[in-house]
Structures are given as C-alpha cells and as structure tokens.
Amino acid sequence: MNLIDTHTHYTDERFDSDREELLSSLPGLGVLAVVDCASNEGDWAAVAALSRSFPHVYSALGVHGLDAQSATKGYIERLRRAVKSDGKCVAIGEIGLDYYYSKEHKELQKRIFGEQLELAVELDLPLIVHDRDAHKDVFDALMARKGKIRGVLHCYSGSAELVREYAPLDFYFGFSGSL
C-alpha cells in the first residue's frame, strides 16, 4: 500500500515527544509523502524547516480563516516570499473559511481567502481549502476562479448535491469527523 497524506499538522506541540520517530517511520509503513500545513504566519518557518528535515515531507503555507485576524498588513507579500523561498512548498494552505466557531469576522475571512486564492493562481499552486459551515462563500470564491485553480477541500461538510456542483473544478474532497 502506498499513501500520500495531503494534510497534516506535525509541527503541532502534541507531536513534540515523538515527531522525529513518527515521521521517520512513515516510509516503512507505505506513506510515500506527507504535506504538512501551516495555518498562520507564525507556523510558516517551522513547517518549512520540518519539510527540509525529511525527504518525504513537503510544506503548504497559508492563513486559515480562523487565523485571519493574524494576517497583518503586508502578509500576502510575506507569504509570496515564503512560498518562493521554500523549495518544498507544494500548495497554498491551509486556507479557507470557517463559520462554525465564529461568524464575527466573516468579511475578513473572505478577503484573506480571496487574496490567497489569487496568490495560488499567480504561483500556479494547488490549494488546501478548509470549508466548515461556509459552503456558499467557499463555493462562490472557487467557482469565480474555475479553470485557474485546483486542490483539496479537506474539511468538507456540505451536502452530496453540492459535491456535484463542484464537478467543473479540479478538486478532491476530504471528509472529516465534522461531517
């Protein structure tokens, strides 16, 4: 069995005690590659460093919707530079919209999401998109860029009917516990 895990967070402190051992063991277990995701600017350097430490680990850099408030002035240019300087960055992510925990900053989340979608188009990189209780806004933003984007909807919790509406896009779906 050969697997590729397209969404991990191995820089999380919960892995501090066994991160090296765990990541070193994955190829022997049939895991060919892992994409470790950064959810905010504070994670970018650690995720990039982790990817450089293991030949089978790659990075994805972005700002998650729940971290949109951390995206200070100039963040998109800093993200562009971080992606370009990280020789193992394979996607823009984890990005997206999450209205489950808070609807308070919806407009900010949408703006940050849109800016990162445009960066993905510019850099011709796939996306790792989080959609939790924000189905219409995520769908509209992605469909507005049909033919220019591709990626994974990793935290999809929408309907089966909406999955069919996504057919014109080049996306895969991940179904998590929230479904």
Disulfide bonds with the S-S distance in Angstrom:
none
